[in-house]
Amino acid sequence: MNDHPANPVGTGDGTRAVRAGLPEPVKNEPTLPGPVFAAHFHLPGEVSGPYAYGRDDNPTWTLLESAIGELEAPDREDVRTLVFASGMAAISAVLFSQLRAGDAVVLPSDGYQVLPLVRAQLEAYGIEVRTAPTAGDAQLDALDGARLLWIESPSNPGLDVCDIRRLADAAHARGALVAVDNTLATPLGQRPLELGADFSVASGTKQLTGHGDVLLGYVSGRDGEAMDAVRRWRKIVGAISGPMEAWLAHRSIATLQLRVERQNATALALAGALRDRPEITGLRHPGLPDDPAHPTAARQMRRFGCVLSFTLPSRTHAERFLRALRLVEDATSFGGVRSTAERRGRWGGDPVPEGFVRMSVGAEDPADLIADVLRALDAAAD
Ligand SMILES: *Cc1c(COP(=O)(O)O)cnc(C)c1O
């Protein structure tokens, strides 16, 4: 993956991750400065300098924003990143700062489960919302006259993939901006800005921070004016990350390459171990060579994620399976170092079968995890 020879600190993802966003070393200071807890900053006389009030800026955010920017766009000086209190805060900041009454926006019909609520809110503000599925680049057919295209690839929880460059080119040809939800891939798996997107938006709650203890979101963008509007939105709404969360996120990014490498490799191995199970249908992981998403994923992704999904024959079968697992917690979210799984239908928001299970693979030893899953499948079959 040494495809960035210009990067002065090293060209590998592991090197980049451990050094991301670190300031120039200062004698007798820590390598990663601690969280700065400040509602306001000392500001004598005229208003000048970056830090005045804690809702607008914070030095701990600044370092984290540099770190994320270095991962999302290693070669681009013009990319700016803004961190938010959660993934939804970041998503809302882009949608509600860029769209006006009378505009049209194209959303995925199979995206994150809060998008239908977002849709209702956009429509209440007089914005036309069109939807189409992620698979087959179906959003292409809804682009005419749209102001913004929202892509989620791979989609959560269906794990479908679309051709981001193709969709971005088509959207730009019609004058639309393009945002990609990059949560599932992480910037080590996919760099939407290099594929033509104007915004890469993500929940840092998932694999980016990876310990299941922080809510965070971010927007990286290369259009200065659009990013000014996103920043203004953050100031207006105040959906800001606490300094402690921002610092924990930065500390966690140091191990991102290790976690992603381990978790994604185990996810692929587990998917391989599940493909011969007769009770499983609809097994999906973009890294499986015969997955319908694989050809496109292999072109635009550098790593395929730690999430897989499959369907068991019934709701009760899936519940028995989840109860029988020892190493995998029955919990929502994904990307953490501890494996989780859930019957997605329990939320009621996703168009999935009752026996549909989304599993997030953690950093356990692959043999232990695979044995646990196979044992739980056997137990659930009785
Ligand atoms: C979790 C998730 C979000 C929302 O992130 P929060 O940090 O929970 O607000 C958005 N998009 C996708 C794809 C997600 O998985």
The ligand as a Gaussian input file, in Angstrom:
#p B3LYP/6-31G(d) Opt

LIG

0 1
 C      -23.757000       4.400000      13.153000
 C      -23.888000       5.007000      11.805000
 C      -24.255000       6.349000      11.666000
 C      -24.601000       7.229000      12.834000
 O      -23.525000       7.430000      13.679000
 P      -23.687000       7.864000      15.231000
 O      -22.286000       8.109000      15.657000
 O      -24.356000       6.720000      15.914000
 O      -24.542000       9.085000      15.241000
 C      -24.319000       6.856000      10.379000
 N      -24.043000       6.102000       9.295000
 C      -23.715000       4.812000       9.399000
 C      -23.422000       4.037000       8.174000
 C      -23.612000       4.227000      10.660000
 O      -23.299000       2.931000      10.748000

